[in-house]
């Protein structure tokens, strides 16, 4: 089925507005790039100062062309861009790429010019990429709509390509996007598209991402993200990619304060809160990489290998020291390097000299290369059910000799039984890269990157998309009566939670000493007493909490002491009373919370709770709402997960009840995102299996 952006990435005709004969300037290079890369369609240079450029008729305006135009590339002064786009729309141009800079990234009146471009796109339906974009490159269609030097075509150049599976690149930095392409190409990876999104006045990263998810020629997607503007499209594309099993590798920049400032100024795109991005990436199985070469390495392995069925790796080498290094690297990534069975070791020893090693790592030695032991060891390991991946560590520096024959290696790699990864500890020669590419493999020159890539592939193989939760389908409760004050106390917050159908302890707000006897009878000993005020956010900081109260006399003394302490520390605070309730049974302290992200909306968080929450920061986020199944997966990611699973002989905690609470709170946050900006339950005590959970403290924050 045709996609609306097909005519953008594969235009039959291109108008180049601002074309030039000067190859030292960007307008001149744009025309040159199109022709060097053998663009097969029609090119219409537009510039009133020329009659022709490079043998092509040059038109004074786009209205003079008189032919249908799929794409206009605009590279003229910023203040002339809007008028040029109006002319494009008037003659029915379908798409435009605005290379010109000087818009929202500069602020002031320049930002207003970009707003006018947005309005034009909305009014006319013309799709516009940029401004401040580096353009795009479609390798299959040979459309070099960019001035990037990395696509400066060399007509007779034949680079090795290891696989016909292709990567597509969406980057909010043109320089980085084309750098990814340049490095991938050097490894022997084929490309479908690389697109620079610029300021995203109309077309954004989400829509380009969506295109590549449905594109049959794109097998792996790489994203370089500063901040997502079209969040709904981005999330829809992310879910679709997960559903169809198309891997997505993402680099998110702008995580530090300095990075956020740079991101905002570079593309006029706010970088956002990185935890929310990480939550989205985790939900949809993105492979996160914060290193350019690492990301390219992961892409290289995904395009040339199947996913592993487990995390057991065989390290095969021609150098004992290099093999140990490879095994250490793999193990440091949390993968297993198991000793092989005696049966398979016996088979491998037949292929090695007496001084070789068959256990794992397997050292076939240099002699084993010449005798064929290296290749036959790969043959054995490729069909063995004792390992899930093979890391081959060797030297590929020779310009004349190869340790493999294509007729022997190619069938093993084509069978795609398991990942077979090649790392050269010497700098690999161009000859070696070409020969391995002909077999269907890339040569890696970064051992750590190889180890990380294998781990990421194993993680990807285990990923499963959590079932969607439709917040709109669940009954919506009216909570407005509980949201009338600007701030809510613990008592107010728990009343709201109770109204929302969430179980909270049976507690009594005592506003007069005379009511204490009834409160004691209801709560029973031991009990807890807490000062309540909408003006006091942290009760413990004003001496506002008393626990383990065991006698009636202590209750009356504590009541008076709480009022006195609050008055001393916060004389301005309006006191609601003292909350009296039963002491909760012991349990694992967990924090459950929600917050609103400016880009992706409500987020649910779970982590190790209590007073150490901020110290250890052992937390996991997901976009809300989540199901109990997804909540259980979140709990499994916590470093504190063993505490819930019966650490050192302790009783196993009621994780099922906790997962259900997380799901309930996430649904509450999603349904009331217009009224509630955050919820914090800390601590939630998770009791022994079958005994449920207790919300000890709660705070609901109204949306301002």
N, C-alpha and C positions, 0 to 999 in steps of 0.2 A: 504494500500500500504506500503510495507517495507520501512524503513528509513535506510540510510547508517550507522547510529549509533546504530541500533538495536543490532548488534553483539558486540558493545562496552558495552552497559548497560546490555545485557542479553547473555553473552558469554557461549557457550557450553563447552569451555575448557579454562583453565588459566595456563600460565607458570609463576612461581614466581622466577625471576632471582635475586639471592642473598639470597635464602631461608636459614633459620637458625633454629637450635634446641633451641637456647637461647631465651626464652620467655621474658626476660628482655630487649631485643633489638628489634627495629622496624621490621627487617626482620622476626624474630621469631613470633612476634605478628601478622604480616600480614597473615601468614599461619594459625595461631590459630583462627583469626577472621573469615576467610573463613569457617573453619570447624565448629566453634561454631554456626555460623548462618546457618548451614546446606546447604551450597552451593551444588546444585544438580549435577553440571557438573564435569568434570575431572580436577584434579590439578596435575601439573607437576613441582615439585621443581627443581630448577637448581642451583647447587653448586658443584664444583669439589672436595670439601673437605669432602663430605658425600656420603655414599652409600644409605642411606635411612633417612627419617625424619618423625617421628610420624607415622610409618607404611607405608609411601609412598616411592616408588622408587625415588631416587634423581639422576638427570642426570648431567653429566659433562658440557654439553653445550646444547643449545636449538636445535642444529642440531641433537643431539642424540635422541631426543624424537621420531621422525619419525611419528608423528600424526598431523593432522590439529590443529592449535591453533588460537583461536579468540582473546585472550587478553594476553599480557605480562605485568606483574607488575615488574618494575625495581627498585631495591633498592641496589645499589652498589656504590662505590666511583665515584664521578663525572667524573673523567678522564677516567673511563672505560665504561661509559654509551654509548658513540657514537659507539664504537665497538660492544657492545651488541645489540644495535638497528640495526646495519648493519646486524648482524647475524639473527636477527628476520625477517628483510625484506627479506633476502635471502631464508628463508624457508617458506615465505608466511604468516607470522603472520599479522593479519588484523589491530590490534589496540595495543597501548601500553600506560601505565600510568607510568610516570617517577616520582617516589617519591623523588629520590635523589636531594639534594640541592647543591649549589655551582656553579651557572650559572650566568645569566644576573643580578641577584640581587646583585652579588658581583662586577660586572664591570670587566674591564681589559680583560685578556686572558679568564677568565671564561665566559664572554659575547660572546666571539668568539666560544666557545664550543656550546653555545646555537644556534648561527647562523648556525653551522654545522648540528644541529638537524633539524632546519627549512629546510635546503637544502635537507636533507635526506627524510623528509616527502614529500616535493614537488617532488622529483625525483622518489620515490618508490610508493607513494600513500598510504603508511601506515599512519593511523591516530594516532597522538601522543598527549596525555594530559600531561601537565607539561612542564619542570621539576619543582621541588620545589612544588609539589602538595601533598595534603593529601588524594588523591584518591576519591572514590565515594562509595555510598551505594545504591543498588536497593532493596527496601523492598519486592516488589512483587516477584522478581526473587531470592531473598535471596543471593545477591552478595555483600559481605562486602569487597570490594577492597580498604581497608583503614586500618590505624592503630589507628584511633580515638577510644578512650575508650568508647564513648557513644554507640557504636554498639558492645560492648563486650557481646556477646549473653549469655543469661541465658535460657537454653533449656525449662524449665517448666514455665517460667514467662508469665502470661497472663495479659496484661495491657488493661484497658477499651478503647474502640474505639467508639466515638459518631457517626461517619458517615463513610460510605464507600467512600465518596468523598475524594480525596487525594491531598496533596500539593507536589509540586516539588521545590527543592531549588538549585539555581545556585549561588555560592559564590566565590569571588576572595580572600577570606580568609577561609582556611579550618577550622580553629578554630571556626570562627563565623558561618559558614555554618552548622557544626555539632552541635553547640550550639542551633541554631534555631530548628534543628530537635529534640534535646533533650528536649527542652521546649515544643515544639508542641506535642511531644509524651506524656509528662506528663499531658497535657490538654485533651488527648484523640483524637488527630488528626492523621489520617492515612497519610502515606508518600508514594510517588511513588519513587522519587530519591532525593539524595543530592549529589552534585558534587562540588569538589574543583578544580578550574581551574589552580592554580599555575601560572607559568610564561607565559602560553599561547603561547608556541613556534609554535604550529600548531592549535589545537582545542582551540577556545576562548569562552568567555562568550556568545557571540552572537550566535554561532552555537549550544551550549548546550541549550540556550534559545529557539532557533528555534525548536530543538528536542522536548522540553516539550510543546511547543504550539501545535504541531501536535499529541502529544502522548495522546491516549484515556484514559489512566489511571491517567493522571494529570489534575486536575480540577482547581487548583489555583497555581500560580507560585510566589515564593519569590526570589527576586534578591538582592544580596549584592554586590555592585559595587564600585570599586575604579576608574577604567578607562576602557573605551571600546576600544579594538584594532580593532575588525572586525565590524566597524560601519555599513557597508552596510547590513550585515547579521542581525545585531542587529535591525536596523530600519525595515527591511523586517519582522522580527519576531514580532516586536512591532505592526506593522500594521495588521499582520495576527491575532494576539491575540485580537486586538480591533474588527476586522471583525467578528470573531467567538464568541466574548463575553466571552473570558477566562480572569478572573481577574489577574492582575499583581501587586504585592506589591513590592516596591523597597526601599532600603536604599542606598543612595549615600554618601560615605565618601570621605574626601579630600577636603572639602569646605573651611576650614581655611588654612592659610599659613603653619601652623605646620602640619595639616592633609595632605596637598599636599606633604610635604617633606617625611612624614612617608609612604604615599602611594607609592611614587616613589621608596623608598628604600626597601619596603617590598616585592613587587612583580615585580619590574622593570617596572611598568606601570604608565605612567604619569596620574595624576588624572584629568587634564583638567579644563576647565572653568565651574563652577557648574551651571551658568545660562543657558548654552546650554543644559546641562542634564535636568534641570528643564523644559526647553522648549519642549524637546522631550517627557518627561514624561507626561506633560500636553496635548500635541497633541494626544497622544495615550491612554489617560485615565488611566495611572498608578496611583496607590495609594501610595503616598510617605509617608514613616514613618522613623523617625530618632531615634527610640527606639526599642530595641529588643523585649521586652515584648509586646509593643503596636503592632508591626508588627505581632507577633504570635496571639495576640487577634483578630486582623482583619482577619487573615487567619482562625481562629477558627470559627468566625461568618459566614464567606463566605462559609465554607464547611458544615455548619449545618443549614443555614437559607436561605430563598429567599431574594432578594433585596426588600427594602420597596418601596411602591408606592408614598410616600411623606415623610414629615419631622415631622409628629405629633407623639409624643411618650406618651404612658400611663406608669406611674410609679406605680407599684403594690408592696406593702411591708407589712411586719408583724410588723414593728416598725416605728412609726410616724417620729421620728428624722431621721432615715435612709432613709425614703421615701423623706423627704424634701431635704436631701443631694443629693439623686439620681436625683430629679427634678432640683436642682440647677446645678448639673454637666451636665445634658443633655442640659439645657437652655444655659449654658456657651459655649456650642459647637454650638450654633446657631439653635438648634432644638426647636420645639414647645412642650409645655406641656399644651395642651388645657383643659379647664374645660369641663367635659363631660356633655352631655345634661341631662335634668331632667329625661327623659324617661329611659336612661341607668343607671343613678344614682339610680333611684327607684328600678330597677332590682338588682343592686349590694347591696343596703341596706338590701334587703331581706336575703342576705347571711352573713351579718355582725352583731356583737353585737352593741348595741346602741351607744357605745363610739367609733366606727369605723368611717372612713371618706371615702366618695364615689366620691369626686369631681375630683381628679387627682392632686397630688398623691393620690392613693387609699390605705388606711390603713385597711387591713382586721383584724389586731391585731393577737396576738398569739392564741386567741380563735378561730379566723377564720380558722387557719390552721387545728385545730382538728375537727372543724365542717364541713370541706370541702369547706368553703367559698373561700379559696385561689384558689383551682383548678377550681371551678365553675366561679370565676371571670375571670380566664384565658380563660375559654371556651367562656364567653360572649365577652371579648375584642378581641379574636382571629377572630371573625366573624363580629365585629363592623366596620362600615365604618367611624367611628369618629377618629380612630387612625391608624397609619401606622406601628407601632412597639410597643413592650411591653418590659419594663425593670422590671424584678422581683428582688427585693432587699430583701434578707432574710438571716437567719443564717443556715448554712449547716455543723455545726461542729460535729454533733452527729455521733457516730460509730454504732448506732443501729437503729435509727429511721429516717424516711424520711417524708417530708411533702406532698409527692405525691405517687400515685400508678401508676406503669408502664402502667397498662391496661387503665387508665384514661388520663395520660399525653401523652403517645406515639401517640395516634391517632391525637391529636391536633397538635403536632409537625410534624407528617408525612404529615398532610394536607398542610403545607407550605403556609398558607395564608399570613403570615407576619413574620418578625423577632421576636423571643421570646428569650430574653437574660436573663441569670441567673447570678446574682452577690451575692456572700456571703460576708457579712461584718465580719464574723468570718472566721478563716482559715478553708477551706473546708476539711472534712475528706476524706480519701481514699474510704470509704464506700459510701459517698455522690457522689463522682466523678463517681464511678462505676455505681451506681443506675441511676444517671442522664444520663450517657453515654448510658445505656441500653434503655433509652427513646429517645435518639437522640440529647442530649444537652451537652454542655460543661459548666463547672462551672468557672466563672471568679472571681479573687480575687483582681483586680485593678479597682476601680470605674472610675477613669479618663480614663483609657484605654477602658473601656466599652463605655463611652460617645463618645470618639474619634472614635471608631470603628463604632458606630451607625451613626455618621456624615459622615464618609467615605463611608459607604454603601449607604446613601442617595445621596451623590455626585456621586457615581458610577452609581446609578440608573438613574441619569439625564444625564449622559455622552452620547454623540453621536459623532461618528467619522466624522470629516470634510471631504468633498470630496477632492480627490487628485487633484493636479494641475500639469500638465505635462509641465515643462519648455521647454522641447525639441520640443513640438508641436507648441509653439507660434512662430511667426515670429521673427527672430533674426536680430537686426539692427547693422550695422557696426559703432562702436563708436570710432574707433582707432584715428580718426582725433582730437578727444577731449582729448586724453590721451597721448599726446606726451611729455608734460612737467612733471617733477618729482612730482610737487605739483600743485594743482588746486586752483584758487581763487573762490570766490562766483560767479563771472561773468562766469568763465570757467565751473563751476559746473552746473550752470543753463543752459548754452548752451548745455551741455551734456544731461541734463534732457529733454530739449526741443527736441533735436534730438531723444531721446528715446520715444517721444510721451507723455510726462508728461507736464501738463499745468503749466507754470510759469508766473509771472507777466511780462508785457510788459515794459522793462527797457532799458535804453540807456547808453552805456559806453562812457563818455565824456573824451577825452584826451587833449582838448584845450578849453580855456574859450570861444572862438568864437562859439563853438557848443552848448553853454548853452541855447540860445534862442530856437533852434529847439527842444532841450530836454524838455524844459518847455512846449512848445506847444504840444508835444506828451504825456507828463505825466499829465499835468494839476495840479492845486493846490488842496489840500496841497500835498506836495511831500516829499520824503526821499532821502538823498544823503549819499553814503557810499564809503569810500576809497577802492580801489581794488589793491591787491598785492598778488602774489603767496608766498611771504615771510612773510606775516602777517596773521596768522591763526585767531586771535581774534581781530577784528576791534575795538570793544568798549574799549579795554585795551590801545589803542593808541589814543583815542579821534577821532576815524575814522568814526563816525556815527552822522548824523544830521537828526532829524525827525520833522514832522509837519511844514515844511517850507511853508509860505503862500504868500510871495511876491517875485517879481523878484529881488529886491535889496538883500534880504536874500539869494537868490540862489547864487549870485556872491560872497557875503561875505563868505558863507559856503564853496564854492568851494576852495577859497584861504586858508581858515582856515584848511580844511581837509588836504591839501597838506603840509601846514606848520607843523601841528601836527604830521603827519606821518614822515616827515623829522626829526623832533626833537626826537621822540621816537625810530624810526628805520631808521637812516641815511643810513644804508646798504641796505635797501629794494628797490627792483625794482618796481616802481609804474606803474601799468597799466593805471590808470585813476580814475575817480569818476563815480560810478553807480548811475544814476538818475532814479527814478521811482515813481509811485503814492503811496500815503499812503494807506495801506489796511484798509478796514472796520474793526470794532471791532469784536472780536470773542474769543472763548476759545483757549488758547495756548496749543498746543500739540506738542510733539516731535515724529518724525518718523525716525528710523535709521536702519542700517544694519551693520553687522560685520561678519567676517569669524572666525569660530571656528575650531581649529586644528583637532578635531575629527569628528564633524558632518557637517562642511561646513557652508554655508551662513545662518545667522539668521536674522529675522526681529524683530524689537522692536518698541513698541509704549508706550507712557507714558505722564504724565503731563509735559508740556513743559515750555519754557521761562527760566528765570534766576534761578528759583527754582528747576529745574530738578534734579540737583545733591543733593539738600537739602532733598527733599522728597522721591526720588528714587521710585516713583510710576510708575513702568514700567512692561510690560508683553512681553515675548519673545516667538517666535515659529520658528521652522525650516522653511526656505524659499524654495519654494514660498508658499503663502497662497492664498485662494480664498477670495472674498469679504465677503462671509458668515463666514469664519473662522476669518477674520479681525474684523467683528462685535462682534464675541464671545470674542476676545481679549479685545476689548473696554469695554465690559460688566464686565470684571474682574478687571478693574482699580478702585482704591478707588475714583478716580476723576470722575467716570462714571456719577454721578448725575449732574456734571457741563454740561455734554453734553445733559442731559435729561430734562433740564429746571429747574435748582435748584432755589428754592425760588422765583418762578414766572418769572424767566428769560425765554427768547425765547428758544425753543428747538433747539439744534444745528444740523447742516447737517451731521449727523453721517454716512449716506449712502455715501456721497461724500468722507468723510474721509476714510471709509472702502475701497472704490474703489482706493483711492490713496495708501493706505497701500498695497493692492494687487498688484498694478502696481510697486511700489518700490521693493516689495519682489521678483517679477518676474525678474526685472532688476538685482537684486543682484544675483539671482540664475543663470541667463543666462550668466552673465559676472563675475562669481566667479574667473575666471582665470586672470582677468584684474583689478577688483575693489575689494579692501579689506574692504571698508566701505563707507556708505552714511549717512549723517546726515542732516535732515531738522528740523531746530529749530529756531524760532517756526513756526509751521503751524497754521494759524488762521482758526478756524472752525466757519463759519458764521451761521446765523440763517437758519433753515431748508429751503432747496430749493435754497440757495444762495451760495453753494459751499465752497471751501477752498482756502486759499492763502498761498503759500510757501514764507514766508518772507525771510528766509536765508537758504542757502544750502551749503554743503561741500561734495565733492566726493574725496575719497582718493584712489590713485592708489595702486595696489598690487605691492610690491617690488620684 
